[in-house]
Amino acid sequence: MKDDSWGQHRARLELSSSEMRALGYKVVDMLVEHMSTLPDQPVSKVASRAQLEQVIHEPIPSVGVDPGELLAFVKDEVLAYSMATNHPRFFAFVPGPSNFVSVIADMLISGYNPILAEWAEASGPATLELTTINWLRELCGLPSSAGGVFVSGGSAANLTALAVAREIRLNNDIRDAQIYCSEQTHGSNRKALKALGFSANQLTAVKVDALWQMDCDDLLQRIRADRASGKTPFCVIGNAGTTSSGAVDPIERLNEIGRSENIWIHIDGAYGAAAVITERGAQALRGLGDVDSLAIDPHKWLFQPFEIGCVLVKDFGHLLKTFGQDHVYLKDVTGDPASGEINLCDAGLQLTRSFRALKLWLSLKTFGLDAFREAIDYTLDLAVIAERHLLNIKDIEICTPARLGIVTFRYAPKGWSEEAIDAFNLRIVQWVIQDGRAMFSSTRLGDRTVLRLCTINPRTSKDDMVLTMSALTDGIDQLRNQPER
């Protein structure tokens, strides 16, 4: 038999104890080095598909290689070509700040490999998930009847909530059903409705006001007009922090409309709902605890690694009614509902479920809720600081002021056409991506292209903000010599 220098049990896909330790130590060293040096690294590094395929693409190997040697390849040729969403100068989209304690939790989850489907398969992890879900329920102000389930992210959370709304309010008869949202609603909701069988003409776009919040008077008129024409209004999708501008729809008014019109109120708070744990956030998110369902992503403003999203429903029984199944092949591990033994696979779409709760639980226990509050408060202040910097840059126009950690702006010199301004701002983003010192992104507000900063990383320093502004002004200076007017 051929000697195997890196493992005596290759056919069993196994390493020895010493080999596992050595490999694990290398991984931890990589992670510590990466996370401790992030401020000195470029925020982004991009290569073309053709360039990367020359290095990465190869036939599937027949003979294995020492995994320790492969780590260097993964670090230098794979992971290096990505945007560091936990970088202190990454302000694009909605960052994923993460934290090292939760990273360790993810390592434990992968190693122990529990499956949180039926009760007896992982009763300890299931109890911890129920505990952590209950923490989020309390923080968001939902009643004791509420409950939820951890999912991959906001897209899955919105899909799950809208499936429950369809079940409870329509008994899955979607003929003539009508849903309402604003133009600022995240595209994952449209995907979810498509997956649930709704056609595009069953989604009504409600007007927004000058602050990009849903116009509830227009909403009410549309609901009543649709009902008068024979349609069945059944769900409103509101926003607790839009991705584009941080806008919060009038949640209290939406709840009033939901009660008076017998309509399900779902709030997409994927990034913004977490701010409810602060005094300023709770003020902006008044009424959050009275909604029928809520999406919240701990992997955003609760500083967890991807993937951990959450859906909360005012009546936990509605989740079980929508997704509960009789799994005849799982009877041996099915829990007893009468004794509170919940089979979490019956509360959502997934049967195979990872132990996502551990990372949120472990970091909350390690740092405490007060530290999370301070972190969110600090990042709320960062957006205000960013706005002040932007106001000092010539020809920068603030499009929406700092709110829920987002500020939008654009470079808009006098005399330029709107088309030229839009094109130039898009060029600024591409310049910044190539520059690598910082990262922000573009979006559309109405018919305007704007730039945006999302400042939810608590490890962003004021010096990081200054450096980001330097990157912005350097990009403007280099590009404005040949503006596309």
Secondary structure as UniProt FT lines:
FT   TURN            5..6
FT   HELIX           10..12
FT   HELIX           17..36
FT   HELIX           38..40
FT   HELIX           49..56
FT   HELIX           67..73
FT   HELIX           74..79
FT   TURN            85..86
FT   TURN            88..89
FT   HELIX           100..112
FT   HELIX           119..121
FT   HELIX           123..140
FT   TURN            144..145
FT   STRAND          147..151
FT   HELIX           154..170
FT   TURN            171..172
FT   TURN            175..176
FT   STRAND          177..182
FT   TURN            183..184
FT   HELIX           187..195
FT   TURN            196..197
FT   HELIX           200..202
FT   STRAND          203..206
FT   TURN            210..211
FT   HELIX           216..228
FT   TURN            229..230
FT   STRAND          232..240
FT   TURN            243..245
FT   HELIX           251..261
FT   STRAND          264..268
FT   TURN            270..271
FT   HELIX           272..277
FT   HELIX           279..284
FT   TURN            285..287
FT   HELIX           288..290
FT   STRAND          293..296
FT   TURN            298..302
FT   STRAND          309..313
FT   HELIX           316..323
FT   HELIX           328..333
FT   HELIX           337..339
FT   HELIX           344..347
FT   HELIX           357..367
FT   HELIX           369..391
FT   TURN            394..395
FT   STRAND          396..403
FT   TURN            404..405
FT   STRAND          406..411
FT   TURN            414..415
FT   HELIX           418..435
FT   STRAND          441..445
FT   TURN            446..447
FT   STRAND          448..454
FT   TURN            458..459
FT   HELIX           462..479
FT   TURN            480..481
//
